[in-house]
């Protein structure tokens, strides 16, 4: 086995370990890696329109709509009117969403 193949295999093992760890962390919640990524963007960037979230996540606006719908139903985010653009809506973390992300940030640091 070449060194490059060995390194690639080790990277795959690490990726699978991360995936298993995330699955354990999300067990019993409405969170998935994609939903958590959206929450992380809001946690660090503040309220945002769905269009900006789509750009930040490099996904389609339709994909963001599905993510936001699920997160809103679970109580992590809410939609609010944009203060200066009556056609736009801001996605904002709820208190529960902020607490969840604060805990994740703390866990990440440990």
SVG drawing of the C-alpha trace seen along z (x, -y; Angstrom):
<svg xmlns="http://www.w3.org/2000/svg" viewBox="-43 -50 47 52">
<polyline fill="none" stroke="black" stroke-width="0.4" points="0.0,0.0 1.4,-3.4 1.8,-6.2 -0.8,-8.3 -3.3,-5.4 -2.6,-4.9 -3.1,-8.6 -6.3,-8.6 -7.6,-5.6 -6.7,-7.3 -8.6,-10.4 -11.7,-8.4 -11.5,-6.7 -11.3,-10.2 -14.3,-11.4 -16.3,-8.4 -15.4,-8.9 -16.5,-12.6 -19.8,-11.5 -20.5,-8.9 -19.7,-11.5 -22.1,-14.0 -24.8,-11.3 -24.5,-10.6 -24.6,-14.4 -27.7,-14.9 -29.6,-11.8 -33.0,-12.8 -32.9,-16.2 -34.1,-17.7 -30.5,-18.5 -28.6,-17.3 -25.1,-18.4 -26.8,-20.7 -29.2,-22.3 -26.3,-22.7 -24.2,-24.4 -27.1,-26.9 -27.3,-27.5 -23.6,-28.0 -23.7,-30.7 -26.5,-32.5 -24.7,-32.2 -21.6,-33.8 -23.1,-36.2 -26.4,-37.2 -29.9,-37.4 -29.8,-36.9 -32.1,-36.6 -32.6,-33.2 -30.9,-34.4 -27.7,-35.3 -27.9,-32.0 -28.1,-30.1 -25.0,-31.9 -23.1,-31.3 -23.9,-27.6 -23.4,-27.3 -26.8,-25.7 -30.0,-26.6 -32.6,-29.0 -35.1,-26.1 -32.7,-24.0 -32.4,-26.8 -36.2,-27.1 -36.4,-23.4 -33.7,-23.8 -35.3,-26.9 -38.8,-25.3 -37.4,-22.3 -35.4,-24.4 -38.4,-26.8 -40.7,-23.8 -38.2,-22.5 -37.9,-25.9 -34.3,-26.8 -35.0,-29.7 -37.8,-32.1 -38.6,-34.3 -39.0,-38.0 -39.8,-40.9 -36.8,-42.7 -36.5,-46.2 -35.8,-48.0 -37.0,-45.7 -40.7,-44.9 -40.2,-42.1 -37.5,-40.3 -37.6,-38.1 -34.8,-37.6 -34.0,-34.3 -33.1,-34.7 -32.0,-32.3 -34.5,-31.8 -33.3,-31.7 -33.3,-27.9 -31.2,-28.1 -28.8,-30.5 -28.4,-28.3 -27.9,-25.2 -25.2,-26.9 -23.5,-28.4 -23.3,-24.9 -21.9,-23.5 -19.3,-26.3 -18.3,-25.5 -18.0,-21.8 -15.9,-22.6 -13.5,-24.6 -13.1,-21.7"/>
</svg>
